[in-house]
Amino acid sequence: MEYSKLCESIFALHDDIRYAAVVDDSGLQIAGGMRSGMDSIVDQNNEELYLAQTALRKSMRQRFDDTMGKARFAYVEREKISILTFYLNKNILIVTLESNIDSHTAIDIAEDALELLRSK
């Protein structure tokens, strides 16, 4: 799968997508990033910490794959940002959304992203 093209396709889903990146199981960003012209709301150190913690959460969720099935995605809504996390075979797709996006729109974006992942 061409991860850079995937991230470009994710950005095309909605104008209020801030960030689309693929990270590996250690949390290292391997493709994508912040939408052009936008600034991150966290500094570099905290961004790296968040990505590492996301990788750790993936490994913790995998512990329950046999009993509950594999996790497809997680959705977190915060005051300043919403985050969609998609679990790929060996990597993770992280998508952040502006805070003005309501939960119904976020789930619509998640469903569209899942369709993109299925077609790749």
PyMOL commands that set and color helices and strands:
alter all, ss='L'
color gray80, all
select helices_A, chain A and resi 3-11+44-62+65-68+103-119
alter helices_A, ss='H'
color red, helices_A
select strands_A, chain A and resi 17-23+29-34+73-77+81-87+92-98
alter strands_A, ss='S'
color yellow, strands_A
deselect
rebuild
show_as cartoon
